[in-house]
Amino acid sequence: MNGVAALRKRRWPAVLLVASLLLNGFLVGMFAVDYLKPHRGGFSGERFARFELRRFDDRLPKAAVDSIATSLKPLSAQLEERLTRVRAIRAEIMQLAAAPEPDRAAIDVKLMELRTESAAMREAVQRATYDALLGLPAKDRAQLAEAPGR
């Protein structure tokens, strides 16, 4: 038994060191993943504009997708304003819904405003996206008819 006890006494610092390294690695990993998370700043106009491009990534050359993305950048400021209005409308809806006796008619009016603003944002992005897409060379656009994933 003396040999086993001596072996345990010598190994506990190594076991403690390995456990500490594993814990530190885990914590550093969690921090890195959280810090490097894409879209950390929340939903933005630029992110909303790029959302429409997701269906072109596997059908068009990268240069063509980048060209469309570049043409959408001027739209970001307008989209930011619209997103601010959407957030304000949502906040108003939450306030109305939080009332002890919510006014359903007022909520419906705000929901209609929300749908209208959202539709206007989508229309602006889609129009700009397809205007830029139609400006691409015919050989690039021909790839849109192919099955995704080339």
Secondary structure, 3 states (H helix, E strand, C coil): CHHHHHHHHHHHHHHHHHHHHHHHHHHHHHHHHHHCCCCCCCCCHHHHHHHHHHHCCCCCCHHHHHHHHHHHHHHHHHHHHHHHHHHHHHHHHHHHHHCCCCCHHHHHHHHHHHHHHHHHHHHHHHHHHHHHHHCCCHHHHHHHHCCCCC
